[in-house]
């Protein structure tokens, strides 16, 4: 058993979606994989906690309490900024913007020492309250491993799970050794945390593709003595700590670069058929000719995410969204739109019973 001491990302438990019974395997996979992914073209705004009052009170073993700040130094914050830029350099269709007002942020990042490194996965970040973190960094990010940690946690925010939990990895653990190792310092995890973050295999429906990528940025580096099979990793698994070629491939599959041409315009009361496959997306613009309340909805046998953005000085700001995934209804928005303002509607399909059986309209 190794004496290497590696600190790992510990994901918070994810809410379990209520899905109907009797779904086909393809339908189930589309819903499970898609629930963590963003609508392509989304601008993710991130906020770095920066006030002395930002933090939480923790109780010490002697019963006393101590305030622990969530604020990180500029050197730590700069690593996070650089890591967002590295993901964007892949050419993905998402955008990242740092904001100084947490009320404008979907992603809220703290630097609480001793609280580990973790992030909510994908759109789960939207469930956090105004003054809650969706991501934390609990150790120095300026080291090579710190840079890897920052890329890894942002990967979770983009919807990526832990790679070593892939059902296709073929990993056979020495479970007692894993529990002994991770229950000790510096991780000091409970058995439930160890099972959730390491030993538990993901359902195949949760995983894109059918291959394991040991070089993924989402793969832990494991010391010797924890893995029995594959034999080549008995002496340890040490990924390079960078975004792998497969990571980039899957990111560009889910978030392809947006084309230079403006999306087509939606006309009131005219439905537009959508010839989309699972995971594909269609974008439209609309410019209301009157200020009033409008409805924007999908029709047909499909599961979809529908999102509305307003173009504000060249930047798309989220207005409203609806997700009908796994529900016996269609996505529908009821919102007040303003005359001559410019909006973009994005619809991402989880699943459709057949191509061409989905349509969108606003009225």
C-alpha positions in Angstrom: 0.0 0.0 0.0 1.4 3.4 -1.0 2.0 6.3 1.3 1.3 8.9 -1.4 -1.1 11.5 -0.1 -3.3 12.8 -2.9 -6.3 15.1 -2.3 -9.3 14.4 -4.4 -12.5 16.1 -5.6 -15.6 15.0 -3.6 -18.8 15.7 -5.5 -21.9 16.6 -3.5 -24.7 14.1 -3.9 -26.9 14.9 -7.0 -30.7 15.0 -6.9 -32.2 11.9 -8.4 -34.6 12.8 -11.2 -38.1 11.4 -11.2 -38.4 9.6 -14.5 -41.4 7.6 -15.8 -41.2 3.9 -16.0 -41.3 2.0 -19.3 -38.9 4.2 -21.2 -36.8 2.6 -23.9 -33.0 2.4 -23.2 -32.3 5.1 -25.8 -34.9 7.4 -24.3 -33.6 6.9 -20.8 -30.0 7.5 -21.8 -30.9 10.7 -23.6 -32.7 12.0 -20.6 -30.1 11.0 -18.0 -27.1 12.4 -20.1 -28.9 15.5 -21.2 -30.1 16.7 -17.7 -26.6 17.9 -16.8 -25.8 19.6 -20.1 -26.3 23.3 -20.9 -28.1 24.6 -23.9 -25.3 25.4 -26.3 -24.6 29.1 -26.7 -25.3 29.7 -23.0 -23.1 32.4 -21.4 -22.1 31.1 -18.0 -21.4 33.9 -15.6 -19.0 33.1 -12.8 -18.5 34.9 -9.5 -15.4 34.7 -7.3 -16.3 35.4 -3.7 -14.3 38.5 -2.8 -15.7 40.0 0.4 -14.3 39.5 3.9 -17.8 38.6 5.1 -18.1 35.8 2.4 -17.7 32.5 4.2 -19.2 30.2 6.8 -18.9 29.4 10.5 -17.5 26.0 11.4 -17.5 24.3 14.7 -14.2 23.0 16.0 -13.6 19.8 18.0 -13.4 21.7 21.3 -16.9 23.1 20.7 -15.8 26.6 19.7 -16.7 28.2 16.4 -14.5 29.8 13.8 -15.4 31.9 10.7 -13.8 30.6 7.6 -13.6 32.8 4.5 -14.5 31.8 1.0 -12.2 34.5 -0.5 -9.2 33.5 -2.5 -6.1 35.5 -3.3 -5.6 36.9 -6.7 -3.1 34.2 -7.6 -5.7 31.6 -6.8 -8.4 33.4 -8.7 -6.2 33.9 -11.7 -5.8 30.1 -12.1 -9.6 29.7 -12.2 -9.8 32.5 -14.9 -7.0 30.8 -16.9 -8.8 27.4 -16.6 -12.0 28.8 -18.0 -10.0 30.2 -20.9 -8.4 26.7 -21.5 -11.9 25.1 -21.9 -13.0 27.9 -24.2 -9.8 27.5 -26.3 -11.3 24.1 -27.5 -13.7 26.1 -29.6 -16.9 25.2 -27.7 -20.1 27.1 -28.1 -20.4 28.1 -24.5 -19.1 31.4 -23.3 -17.7 32.3 -19.9 -18.0 35.8 -18.3 -16.7 36.8 -14.9 -19.2 39.1 -13.0 -18.7 41.2 -9.8 -22.4 40.8 -8.7 -23.2 37.3 -7.5 -26.9 37.8 -8.3 -25.8 37.7 -12.0 -23.8 34.4 -11.7 -24.8 30.9 -12.3 -21.4 29.6 -11.1 -20.3 30.9 -7.6 -16.8 29.9 -6.6 -15.3 29.9 -3.2 -11.8 29.2 -1.8 -12.5 27.7 1.6 -9.4 26.0 2.8 -10.0 22.5 4.2 -13.4 22.1 2.5 -11.9 20.1 -0.3 -12.4 20.6 -4.0 -15.9 20.1 -5.5 -18.4 21.4 -7.9 -22.1 20.9 -8.7 -22.5 19.0 -12.0 -23.9 20.9 -15.0 -27.2 22.6 -14.6 -27.4 21.4 -10.9 -25.6 24.7 -10.2 -28.9 26.5 -10.8 -30.3 25.0 -7.6 -27.8 26.9 -5.4 -29.0 29.9 -3.5 -27.7 33.5 -4.0 -25.2 33.2 -1.2 -24.2 29.6 -1.7 -21.2 28.2 -3.5 -21.5 25.9 -6.5 -17.8 25.2 -6.6 -15.0 25.3 -4.0 -11.2 25.0 -4.0 -9.7 23.9 -0.7 -6.0 23.9 -1.6 -3.4 25.8 -3.5 -4.2 26.1 -7.2 -0.8 27.6 -8.2 0.9 24.2 -8.3 0.7 21.8 -11.3 -1.9 19.7 -9.4 -3.8 22.9 -8.5 -4.1 23.7 -12.2 -5.4 20.2 -12.8 -7.9 20.6 -10.0 -9.3 23.9 -11.5 -9.7 22.3 -14.9 -11.4 19.2 -13.3 -13.9 21.2 -11.3 -14.9 23.3 -14.3 -15.3 20.1 -16.2 -18.0 19.1 -13.7 -19.7 22.4 -14.1 -19.8 21.7 -17.9 -21.6 18.4 -17.1 -18.8 15.9 -17.0 -18.8 13.0 -14.3 -15.8 11.3 -12.8 -14.1 9.2 -15.5 -12.9 6.3 -13.1 -16.6 5.6 -12.3 -17.3 4.8 -16.0 -18.9 1.3 -16.2 -16.6 0.7 -19.2 -13.3 1.3 -17.2 -12.9 -2.4 -16.3 -11.5 -1.2 -12.9 -11.6 -3.8 -10.1 -10.8 -2.1 -6.8 -9.2 -3.4 -3.7 -12.1 -2.0 -1.8 -10.7 -2.4 1.7 -7.5 -0.6 0.5 -9.5 2.2 -1.1 -11.6 2.7 2.1 -8.5 2.7 4.3 -6.6 5.1 2.1 -9.4 7.6 1.6 -10.7 7.6 5.1 -7.3 8.8 6.3 -5.8 12.2 5.8 -5.7 14.4 3.8 -9.2 13.4 2.5 -10.7 11.9 5.7 -13.8 10.8 3.8 -16.7 8.8 5.2 -17.4 5.4 3.7 -20.5 6.9 1.9 -18.3 9.6 0.3 -15.8 6.9 -0.8 -18.5 4.8 -2.4 -20.2 7.8 -4.1 -17.0 9.3 -5.5 -14.9 6.2 -6.3 -16.3 2.7 -5.8 -19.8 3.4 -7.3 -20.1 2.6 -11.0 -22.1 5.0 -13.1 -25.1 3.6 -14.9 -24.2 3.3 -18.6 -27.0 5.8 -19.3 -25.0 8.4 -17.5 -21.9 8.0 -19.7 -21.3 9.4 -23.2 -19.7 6.8 -25.5 -18.6 3.3 -24.6 -14.9 3.7 -23.9 -12.9 4.7 -20.8 -10.4 7.5 -21.1 -7.6 7.0 -18.5 -6.0 10.3 -19.6 -9.2 12.4 -19.0 -9.0 15.5 -16.9 -11.9 13.9 -15.0 -9.8 10.9 -14.0 -8.3 10.8 -10.6 -4.6 10.0 -10.1 -4.5 6.9 -7.9 -1.5 5.6 -6.1 -0.3 2.0 -6.1 -2.1 -0.6 -4.2 -5.7 0.5 -4.9 -6.4 -1.0 -8.3 -6.3 -4.8 -8.9 -7.5 -4.8 -12.6 -6.4 -3.7 -15.1 -3.0 -5.1 -14.1 -1.1 -2.2 -15.8 -2.5 0.2 -13.1 -1.7 -1.9 -10.0 1.3 0.3 -9.6 -0.8 3.4 -9.8 -2.9 5.4 -12.4 -1.4 8.8 -13.2 -3.2 10.8 -15.9 -1.4 13.8 -17.3 -3.6 16.3 -15.6 -4.7 18.1 -18.8 -7.7 18.1 -21.1 -7.4 15.0 -23.1 -8.2 14.5 -26.8 -11.4 12.6 -25.9 -12.4 15.3 -23.4 -12.2 17.8 -26.2 -14.1 15.6 -28.6 -17.0 15.1 -26.2 -17.1 18.8 -25.3 -17.3 19.7 -29.0 -20.0 17.1 -29.5 -22.2 18.6 -26.8 -21.2 22.2 -27.3 -20.1 22.7 -31.0 -18.9 26.1 -32.1 -21.7 28.4 -33.2 -21.9 29.3 -36.8 -21.3 32.9 -38.0 -24.8 33.2 -39.6 -27.7 34.6 -37.5 -30.4 32.0 -36.6 -33.6 32.2 -38.5 -36.4 34.4 -37.3 -39.5 33.1 -35.7 -42.8 34.6 -36.9 -45.8 34.8 -34.5 -48.4 32.0 -34.9 -46.3 30.1 -37.4 -45.0 26.7 -36.2 -41.5 25.6 -37.4 -40.8 21.8 -37.7 -37.6 20.7 -36.0 -35.7 17.9 -37.7 -33.4 17.1 -34.7 -31.9 14.0 -33.3 -31.2 13.4 -29.6 -28.8 15.9 -28.3 -29.1 18.3 -31.2 -30.2 21.9 -30.9 -32.0 24.6 -33.0 -31.7 28.3 -32.5 -34.1 31.1 -33.5 -34.3 34.9 -33.2 -37.5 36.8 -32.5 -38.2 40.6 -32.4 -41.7 41.3 -31.0 -43.7 44.1 -32.7 -45.6 44.9 -29.5 -44.9 44.8 -25.7 -47.0 42.2 -24.1 -47.0 38.7 -22.6 -46.1 35.9 -25.1 -46.1 32.2 -25.1 -43.2 30.2 -26.6 -43.7 26.4 -26.8 -42.8 23.1 -28.4 -45.2 20.6 -29.9 -45.0 16.9 -30.6 -43.7 13.7 -29.1 -40.4 14.9 -27.7 -38.4 15.8 -24.6 -36.6 19.1 -24.8 -35.0 22.0 -23.0 -36.3 25.4 -24.1 -34.4 28.6 -23.2 -35.0 32.3 -24.0 -32.2 34.9 -24.0 -32.3 38.7 -24.6 -29.6 40.3 -26.6 -28.3 43.1 -24.4 -25.5 45.2 -25.9 -24.3 42.2 -27.9 -24.4 39.7 -25.0 -27.2 37.1 -24.6 -28.7 37.3 -21.1 -30.9 34.5 -19.9 -34.6 35.4 -19.5 -36.5 32.1 -18.9 -36.3 28.4 -19.5 -38.3 25.2 -19.3 -37.3 21.5 -19.3 -40.0 18.9 -20.0 -37.6 16.0 -19.9 -39.3 12.8 -18.7 -42.7 14.6 -18.3 -45.9 14.1 -20.2 -46.1 17.6 -21.5 -44.3 20.0 -23.8 -41.9 22.8 -22.9 -43.7 26.2 -22.5 -42.6 29.7 -21.6 -44.9 32.5 -20.7 -43.0 35.7 -20.6 -43.4 39.5 -21.2 -41.4 40.6 -24.2 -40.7 44.1 -25.3 -41.3 45.7 -28.6 -38.2 45.9 -30.9 -35.9 44.2 -28.5 -34.0 41.2 -29.8 -34.3 37.7 -28.4 -32.8 34.3 -29.1 -34.7 31.1 -28.5 -32.7 27.8 -28.1 -34.2 24.4 -28.0 -32.2 21.3 -27.3 -33.7 17.9 -27.8 -33.2 15.1 -25.3 -35.3 12.7 -27.4 -37.9 12.5 -30.1 -40.1 9.6 -31.1 -39.2 10.3 -34.7 -37.4 13.0 -36.7 -39.7 15.8 -37.7 -42.3 15.2 -35.0 -41.4 18.3 -33.0 -42.2 21.9 -33.7 -41.8 25.3 -32.1 -44.0 28.4 -32.2 -44.6 31.6 -30.3 -47.8 33.5 -30.0 
